[in-house]
Amino acid sequence: MIKLGARLSLLLALLAMLLLIVALYLPQTALQAKQIERALGGDAVLHVTVGALLPLTLGILLRLYRWPWRRQAFFWCGCLVLFALDELAQGLSPLRAPAMADFALSALGWLIGCSSWMLWHAVRHRL
């Protein structure tokens, strides 16, 4: 359904998001990652953006639209749990601190992404 070029673009976007997240945890790269974060709009913007685009990108790459709806729901709930676990893991890192506001922003992005997925899925099945 999705062409190879689009899949490659999505894979690169996914890798860029994951690299930025990992770089924020490493002492050697945290300063540069924070500078990139500020250049892209700040912490709040990135939490909402990653909260929406990370599950959407994974869903498209995994061809989630072919899965039964219950497995899709499990996938989306699992992503939200992973966002919560990420915030808890920040408490274990000396460079980071967990914040409920960050989780709320990620959850807002997740809600945007999940709603977009359901809307696309509904339109796709009606046409």
C-alpha positions in Angstrom: 0.0 0.0 0.0 2.8 2.4 0.9 5.6 2.8 -1.6 9.2 1.9 -0.7 10.3 5.6 -0.7 7.6 6.5 1.8 8.5 3.5 4.0 12.1 4.5 4.0 11.2 8.1 4.9 9.1 6.8 7.8 11.9 4.5 9.0 14.4 7.4 8.9 11.9 9.6 10.9 11.5 6.9 13.4 15.2 6.4 13.8 15.7 10.2 14.2 13.1 10.3 17.0 14.6 7.3 18.8 18.2 8.7 18.4 17.1 12.0 20.0 15.4 10.2 22.9 18.4 8.0 23.5 20.8 10.9 23.2 19.0 12.8 26.0 19.9 9.9 28.4 23.6 9.7 27.6 25.9 12.1 29.4 28.2 12.5 26.3 25.4 13.7 24.1 22.8 15.3 26.4 24.0 18.8 25.8 23.9 18.5 22.0 20.5 16.7 22.2 19.1 19.6 24.4 20.3 22.1 21.7 18.5 20.1 19.0 15.4 19.9 21.2 15.4 23.7 21.7 15.9 24.3 17.9 12.9 22.1 17.1 10.6 24.0 19.4 11.4 23.0 22.9 10.5 20.1 25.3 6.7 20.5 25.2 6.5 20.6 21.4 8.7 17.5 21.1 6.7 15.6 23.7 3.4 16.2 21.7 5.1 15.6 18.3 6.8 12.3 19.4 3.7 11.2 21.3 1.8 11.4 18.0 4.3 10.5 15.4 6.2 7.6 17.1 3.1 5.3 17.3 1.8 6.4 13.9 5.2 5.8 12.3 5.5 2.4 14.0 1.9 1.5 13.1 2.5 2.3 9.4 5.8 0.5 9.3 4.4 -2.6 11.0 1.3 -2.5 8.8 -0.9 -2.2 11.8 -3.9 -1.5 9.6 -3.9 -5.2 8.7 -4.1 -6.4 12.3 -7.4 -7.2 14.0 -8.8 -4.2 15.8 -8.1 -5.7 19.3 -4.4 -6.1 18.5 -4.4 -2.5 17.2 -5.9 -1.3 20.5 -3.4 -3.3 22.4 -0.6 -1.7 20.4 -1.9 1.8 21.0 -2.3 1.2 24.8 1.1 -0.4 24.9 2.6 2.8 23.4 0.9 4.9 26.1 2.4 2.6 28.8 5.8 3.0 27.2 5.5 6.8 27.4 4.7 6.4 31.2 7.7 4.0 31.6 9.9 6.5 29.9 9.0 9.1 32.4 9.7 6.6 35.3 13.0 5.6 33.7 14.1 9.3 33.8 14.1 9.0 37.6 17.0 6.5 37.3 19.1 8.8 35.0 21.3 11.4 36.7 20.7 13.9 33.9 16.9 13.6 33.8 14.0 14.0 36.1 10.5 12.6 35.7 7.7 15.0 35.2 3.9 14.4 35.1 3.6 17.4 32.8 5.9 15.6 30.3 3.8 12.5 30.4 0.6 14.6 30.0 2.1 16.2 26.9 3.1 12.8 25.5 -0.4 11.5 26.2 -1.9 14.5 24.4 0.3 13.6 21.4 -0.7 10.0 21.7 -4.4 11.0 21.7 -3.9 13.0 18.6 -2.1 10.2 16.9 -4.6 7.6 18.0 -7.5 9.7 16.9 -5.8 10.3 13.5 -5.3 6.6 13.1 -8.9 5.8 14.0 -10.2 8.5 11.6 -8.0 7.2 8.8 -9.1 3.7 9.5 -12.8 4.6 9.5 -12.5 6.7 6.2 -10.5 3.9 4.6 -13.1 1.3 5.3 -16.0 3.5 4.3 -14.5 4.2 0.8 
